[in-house]
Amino acid sequence: MEYGLIGAKLGHSYSKIIHEAVCGYSYELHPLPTEEEAHAFMQAKAFKAINVTIPYKKLVIPYCDEVEPRAAAIGAVNTVVNRDGKLYGYNTDYTGFAYLARCHGVKFAGAVVLVLGTGGTHNTVTAVCQDARAKQVLTASRTGKDGALTYEEAQQHPEINIIINTTPAGMYPNNGSCLLDLHAFPKLEAVLDCVYNPFRTELLLRAEELGVPAYCGFEMLVAQAVYAAEHFTGQKLPEAVIADTHRKLKRDLSNVAIIGMPGCGKSTIGRALAKTLGKTYVDLDEVIEKNTGMPIPDIFAREGEASFRKYESQAVAEISKQTRQVISCGGGVIKTPGNARALRQNGPVLWVQRPVERLATGGRPLSTGLDALRKMEAERMPLYRAASDAAVDNTGRLENTVETAVQAFETTFDA
């Protein structure tokens, strides 16, 4: 292996696509499930340069002939370069996190910061906060050992201004978990999550709901990879490469979920939009039918709407964890609390709008007539509005509607 990543589990990693997009070299994901394998790998030195992730950022330090002072002080190395048999250790997580905060205007000076977790990334972000003259940096963990607060105790500190998550909470495949109730922090100014998959963790979604600026770890990941690539190649890269790479890859990886009234054209638009964006098309109703072995009308007839909504939520939870998809949802998907949140984890939600008089009704269990549709629309309108990032009018030609949807996707993505 020339360039690559080592760690215990790498199935969720985006490092390969980032490095190959930035520099064009071949980059391998090299999982090492045990410490014995990690030690053997480092002893062999059979690489030009590697990145290091959980849980080996400390394990690799003794193998380095030289460790940059910052990495030594933090006690974590995430980049190792082999120069003529000598290993040099660096920490680009520090510069990556500092970039994330800087480019979004997050100011640590004078702030009370709460860092969730006690691992290597905790040490890194704590160093960034302290170097930026934070007033106080508090730590919270599950056990509350070694001077840390428990998560329950942390919620007794209303003075906290900034929260940073360095734990795996909410990370794929355990999407949806969150360690804190953010209502406990009335002075909260920003939330940063070092988790990068999904793009919006439950912590970030809760922050957004409260109107608190929230920032995803994917941007940090791209930044640290670019800084690591500079060590790999010995060449300085323009900082604009970070923003360009982040935008390109996030656009490529993002989902688009489509919601709207039954019969408004979600499936037709979704298929065409998926083709235009180069993404996989997923019809949520088809997933439900596959999972249950029953057509949608039969589920309603045999088990009722409540059972259908349960199956629907299970399908949403399953599908929304994946990426590079256009997901066409059933008209009532927004009726179940939590579905919209799940759909927004990995991309925007577009609301397709079409006059009630022009909605298709064939084969739709709840579309029993114009009066029923008008009542349904009145009930669901606030839910569609709350769940969506943008609206798409579907009263014209398909190609025009798809073009509008693409523009809406780009706009919400850039926001």
C-alpha positions, 0 to 999 in steps of 0.5 A, a space after each residue: 500500500 502506498 497511501 491509505 487509511 488504517 483503523 478498526 472499522 472503515 466501512 463508513 469512511 469517505 477518506 478514499 473518495 476525498 483523497 482521490 478527488 483532491 490528488 488523484 493518487 490511489 488511496 486504500 482503506 485498510 481495516 485492522 480489526 485488532 491491536 496486534 494487526 495494527 502493531 504488525 502493520 506499523 512495524 512493517 512500514 510498508 506504506 508511503 503515507 497513511 491516515 489513522 483513525 479510531 482507535 489507533 491515533 495513540 497506538 501509532 505514536 511510538 512508531 514515529 521517529 518524529 512527531 510534530 509538537 502539536 500532535 505530541 501535546 494532543 497525544 494523537 496522530 492521524 497522519 504518518 508519512 514514511 520518508 526513507 524509512 523514518 516515520 513522521 507523525 502529524 495531527 491534521 484533525 486540529 487544522 481541519 477542525 480549526 478550519 470548520 470553525 473559522 469558515 463559519 465564523 464560530 468564535 471560541 474567544 471568551 466562550 464557555 464550550 462543552 465538549 462531548 466525549 473523552 477520546 482523541 478527538 476530544 483532545 484535539 478540539 479542546 486544544 483548538 478551543 484553548 488556543 483560541 482563548 475560550 473562557 472555559 472548556 467543559 467535558 462531558 462523558 457517559 461515566 463522568 470520570 477523570 474530571 468530566 461531567 456526566 451528560 445529565 450534569 452538563 445540562 445543569 450548565 445554562 451558561 454554555 455557549 458552544 457544544 462540540 460532539 466528538 463521540 460516535 453518537 448519531 453516527 451511521 449506522 446508529 443514526 438518530 441518537 443524541 446525548 443532550 436536550 438542547 433546551 437546557 442551554 438558553 445561551 447556545 450560539 453554535 453546535 459542531 458535530 465531528 460526526 460526518 455520516 450522516 450530514 445532519 445528526 440528531 444533535 444538529 437537527 435539534 440545533 437547527 430546530 432551535 435556530 442555533 447554527 449547526 455544522 457537520 463534521 464532513 467539512 472538517 473531514 475534507 479539510 483534514 484530508 487536504 492538509 494530510 495530502 499536503 504532508 503526503 505529497 510535500 506540496 502546498 494546496 490552495 485553501 480553496 481546494 477544501 471548499 471546492 472538494 467539500 461542495 462537489 462531494 457533498 452534492 454527489 453524496 446527498 440524497 433528495 427526498 420528495 414529498 407532496 400530496 398523493 398523485 402530485 407527480 412525485 414518482 415521475 419527477 423523482 425518476 427524471 430527477 434521479 437521472 438528471 443528478 446521476 443518483 439512484 431512484 428509490 420509491 418508498 412505497 415499493 420498498 414497503 411492498 417489498 418489505 411486507 410482501 403486500 401491495 399498499 392497498 392491501 396493507 390498508 385494507 387488511 391492517 389499516 393505516 396505523 400499521 401502514 405508517 409503522 411500515 413506512 417509518 421503518 422504510 424511511 429509517 432504512 433508506 434515509 441512512 444511505 446516500 446518492 438517492 432520490 427518494 419519492 415518498 408517500 403523501 402521508 409520510 409527514 404524518 409520522 413524527 420523525 420521518 421528516 427528520 430522518 429524510 433530512 439527515 443526508 440531504 434536502 426535502 423538496 415539496 412538490 405542489 400541484 392543485 388538488 383538482 389536478 391530482 391523480 387518484 387511481 389506486 390511492 387508498 385515501 384519495 376517495 374524492 375531491 372533497 376528501 383531497 381538499 380536507 387532506 391538503 388543509 390538514 397536511 399543508 403545515 406538515 409539508 411546509 415544516 418538513 421541506 427545504 424548498 417547494 417545486 411547482 408541478 403545473 407545467 412540462 416535466 422537463 421544466 419541473 425537473 429543472 426547477 427541482 435541480 435548482 431547488 436542490 442546488 440552492 438548498 445545498 449551497 445554503 
